[in-house]
Amino acid sequence: MLKKAFYIFTLLLLTGCSRIPEPISYPYTQQPKMQAVHHWNVLANDVANRINNELIINDYMETPVYVKTTCGDEDSPCEPYETSSFNEAFRDLLLTELVSFGVPVQQQVTDDSIIVHYKVQIVYHKAIRIRTIKPGLITAIATGVMVFRDAPHQFRTIATAGLIDFMNQTAVMESSHEVVISTSMISRDKYLFRSSDIYYINDRDFMHYYDSDDKTLEIPLISPGTSIIPTEEKNSAGDSTTMGPENTNI
């Protein structure tokens, strides 16, 4: 009787406990990392190519295009000295690429202009994120070591050089910052084209993408006579409370 009561109690206990869904990771993917102005130019060329294709498809080849500098959305123009380094440089690069594709770009906006604008959003992650190598890579390396163990010296040298090249190609530093760059093409309040590109950026370079008109940057409160440690030095020291912009997604 006691044993039966124990089984009933255990069954009730198990049925009364709910279990949360098991967290799983996304399938292995790759994401580019912007580390140079050349990378900005690569993006500008790609965006200009996509815009040009949309103009051709929609028969707007002769319609003038105006590239508008915006800070946040379509209705928020940037004031002088408020744009970030990326914002200003990307507009110049995009203008150059559009002209090279033969797009009729205007210096001044008119009523019949197609407006091209872009938005940059910084995303800052405070959580510790795990980065792994591509699945199957360790198995492939181990298999290669076993296969080439008794191979001729010259063959092993070539295989080793290939492995070093591969590891050098995939050696990318961790980053807690990402940027989302969205580009739109609008005519008479209608979206003709829109794209969003996501990139990693170096933590110390986040200010390149930060518009100075945003007043929500976190500023530490200090007592008189206390020195301020630059944000870059705090981040390099591993202070998880320092940060980039507070209005970013965490």
C-alpha positions, -999 to 999 in steps of 0.1 A, spaced: 0 0 0 29 23 9 46 15 -24 15 22 -44 10 56 -26 46 65 -35 40 58 -71 9 79 -71 27 108 -54 56 106 -79 32 106 -108 13 136 -95 46 154 -89 58 148 -125 25 158 -141 25 190 -120 59 201 -132 59 220 -165 91 220 -186 103 250 -206 113 245 -243 148 234 -248 169 263 -262 187 254 -294 211 274 -316 204 285 -352 221 265 -380 256 275 -388 258 307 -408 283 334 -417 280 372 -413 305 398 -428 324 421 -406 331 457 -416 367 468 -407 377 493 -434 363 521 -455 368 497 -485 340 476 -470 318 506 -470 325 511 -507 317 474 -514 283 479 -497 277 511 -516 285 494 -549 261 465 -541 233 489 -530 238 511 -561 236 480 -583 203 468 -567 188 503 -570 198 505 -606 182 471 -613 150 482 -596 149 514 -617 153 494 -649 127 468 -639 101 495 -630 109 517 -661 123 546 -641 155 549 -660 150 585 -668 135 596 -635 159 617 -614 172 603 -581 181 622 -550 201 607 -522 189 621 -489 209 622 -457 186 611 -428 191 605 -391 167 578 -380 139 578 -405 125 594 -437 112 625 -418 143 632 -397 169 651 -418 204 654 -403 215 688 -391 250 700 -399 278 682 -380 254 656 -367 260 628 -391 284 599 -383 315 592 -402 298 562 -419 267 582 -427 286 610 -445 311 587 -462 284 562 -473 264 589 -490 294 601 -510 303 565 -520 267 557 -529 265 588 -551 297 579 -569 285 543 -575 250 555 -587 267 579 -612 290 551 -624 259 530 -632 244 558 -652 216 567 -628 204 603 -632 213 616 -598 202 651 -588 221 676 -566 188 691 -554 155 674 -547 125 682 -569 88 672 -569 94 643 -593 125 630 -577 128 594 -564 142 597 -529 170 573 -518 177 573 -481 194 550 -456 192 543 -419 220 530 -396 212 512 -364 238 501 -339 230 469 -319 250 463 -287 250 429 -270 259 427 -233 255 389 -230 285 366 -235 280 350 -269 295 317 -281 313 315 -314 321 281 -328 339 270 -359 320 254 -388 306 220 -380 327 192 -394 359 212 -395 376 194 -367 366 160 -381 380 170 -415 412 182 -400 416 150 -379 409 129 -410 435 149 -430 461 144 -403 455 106 -404 456 105 -442 487 126 -446 506 111 -418 525 87 -440 524 109 -471 555 122 -488 572 153 -472 563 176 -501 526 166 -499 524 172 -462 540 206 -466 513 217 -491 485 203 -469 499 222 -439 501 255 -459 465 250 -470 454 245 -434 472 276 -422 456 297 -450 422 284 -441 426 291 -404 439 326 -412 409 333 -434 385 323 -406 403 341 -378 379 369 -369 378 386 -335 347 385 -313 325 416 -314 297 428 -293 285 454 -318 265 450 -350 250 474 -374 218 472 -395 220 494 -426 186 498 -443 183 515 -477 150 526 -492 139 541 -525 106 561 -522 85 578 -548 53 596 -539 52 579 -504 55 545 -520 84 521 -514 100 511 -547 129 493 -531 141 484 -496 170 464 -484 186 457 -450 222 446 -445 237 433 -412 274 434 -403 296 429 -373 319 459 -365 348 462 -342 338 473 -307 362 502 -307 348 514 -340 312 518 -331 314 556 -330 320 556 -367 283 546 -370 269 568 -342 251 600 -352 260 628 -328 224 641 -328 214 612 -305 214 626 -270 210 592 -253 246 582 -251 254 570 -216 276 595 -197 290 583 -163 284 605 -133 316 613 -114 326 633 -84 347 665 -88 384 657 -93 378 622 -107 392 614 -140 371 601 -168 382 568 -184 375 569 -222 349 544 -233 374 526 -255 397 519 -225 368 507 -204 357 483 -230 392 470 -234 394 464 -197 363 442 -199 339 465 -181 305 450 -191 286 480 -179 303 504 -203 287 507 -234 279 522 -265 246 539 -271 219 531 -246 192 533 -272 206 502 -290 190 468 -288 205 446 -261 
